[in-house]
C-alpha cells in the first residue's frame, strides 16, 4: 500500500512487529529500501508491539524504525509519539523543499 501511494499520502506508519507472511522488521526494511533513505530522513515508522525487552527495541531500531511503543498501548503515549515523529518528519521535508527552492 505504501509503495503504490502518492508521495505525501502518509505522515507515519504504525508497524506491528508480529504479522503473518512478512513481519514488521522485514516490512520496515522493505520500506526503507523502497524509499532509498535511512530512518533519519524517511517516513516515521513506529513499532507497536508487546515485545518490549531491550533487545526487541534494538531490533526494531536496527531494522529502520524510528521509535517503539509497547503494548498494551497507552493512547496518550502513542499520540505523543506520533505527534513527535510527524513533526520531525515535516520539518525534514520543509527543509528539503527550502533547499531545493533556494538552489
N, C-alpha and C positions, 0 to 999 in steps of 0.2 A: 504494500500500500504506500509506504513512504517513497519508494523508488519511482512509482508512477505518478505521484502527486506533483503539482506545480511547485516550484521553489517558493517558500514563504507560506505554504499551506499550514504547516505545523510549527508551533513555537517550542514544543518539547515532546519527548517520548517517555511515557511511563512504561518501564520494561519489567515484566515479571521474569524471574530467572528460571523457574521450572515450568517449562511448556512442552507439549508434545512436538515431535518431529525436529524442531530446532530450538535449543534452549536460549535463554536470554543473553548469555555470553556470546554464543555464535551469532545471534541476530545483531547484537551490538557491533561485533567485528565486521559483519556484512554491511551495516550502515556506514561505519567509518570508512570501509574500503570504497563504497559507492560514492561517498562524499569526497574522497581523496583528501581528507584532512583529519588531524588528530582531535581528540576530545576537547582540547582547549579552545578550538575555533569552530567546531562543528555544532550541530543541533544538540541541545542538552538532552542527555539520556539519564533518567533517574531510575535506579533499581528499586523495585518494590518486592521484598522477599522476606520470608521467615528465616532465611539463612543469615544470621546476624553475628556470627563469630568473626573475629578479626581477619582470618584467612578468607572468609566468604566476601567480606567487604573489599579486601585487597584484590581478589579475583575479579570482582565487578569493575573496579577502577582500572585494573590492568587490561581488561577487555575493551576499555574505552568509554565506560560510563562516567558521568560527571559526579554523581553522588549516589547515596544509598539511603533508603528509608525502610526501616524494619516493620514487619507485620507482627502483631496486629497493628494496623495503621492508626495513627493519631492524626485526625484530619487537620488539625492546626499545624502540626509539624509538616505534614505533606504539603499543605497550601503554602506555608512559608518557604519550603524548599523549592517548590515550583516557581513561586514568585522570584526568589533569589536567582535561580538558574535562567529564567526567561529574561530578567533584567540584564544579567550578564551577557547573554546571547544577543539581545537587542543592541546593547552598547557596542559589541564587537561588529555587528552588521552596520550600524551607523558609522562607526569609524572606518570600515572598509568602503562604504559609499562615499564618505567625505574624501578619503584618499583618492578614490577613482575620479571624483569631480575635480579635485584640486590638481590632478596630474596634468 
